[in-house]
Amino acid sequence: MSNTNTDEQLEFAFSKKNYIFMIAGILMLVLGFILLSGGGSQDPAVFSEAIFNTQRMVIAPLFLLGGFVMEVFAIMYRPKASE
């Protein structure tokens, strides 16, 4: 059976820009989780102050929040229709 409707074009749900934004968001999330990890002590009976440094308390959550916002933006972004 052949397709007699050749006028219709296949359109994807997302454009190339959407995928670029998604990849950037995923990279921000991965970087945020990497920055969040670590800070433990070698001896579990010894408390380590390293878990309360600026990297884990401020920078990593900002990267995570930015990554999630970027993902929502990538899904919701719709390029302007060109005529």
Secondary structure, 3 states (H helix, E strand, C coil): CCCCCCCCCCCCCCCHHHHHHHHHHHHHHHHHHHHHCCCCCCCCCCCCHHHHCHHHHHHHHHHHHHHHHHHHHHHHCCCCCCC
